[in-house]
Amino acid sequence: MARMGEGRGVHRVLVGKPEGKRPLGRPRPRWEDNIKLDLRKVGGGGDWMELAQDRDRWRALVNTVMNFRVP
């Protein structure tokens, strides 16, 4: 049976300590999270990925979101 060498990645993960610091606060929103939030604001429901497949409908939705004003 072969022994696990100290230079192998598995060994470093098991016994090593992470370097650096994690950022403070809430995680930054992902691009997909922003899309879902914008759809909720304008009342658009459903699957945004399916909607994005139809170029004309997607462009109309994007224009609506860009011209949307919060009361």
C-alpha positions, 0 to 999 in steps of 0.5 A: 500500500502506498503512503500519502506524501506530504506534497500531495494535495489531499494531505495539504487539505487535511492538515493545512490551514487556509491562507488569507482572510474572508471578506467581511459582511454579506456576500456580494449578489451574483448576476443571476440574483440581480436578474431575479430581483429585477423580474420581481420588481416589474412583476415578471414571473416564471423562468428567466432562463426560458424567457431569455431564449426568446430574444424579442421577449427578453429585449422587451423585458430588459427595456421595461426593467431599465425604464422602471421607476420605483414609486 
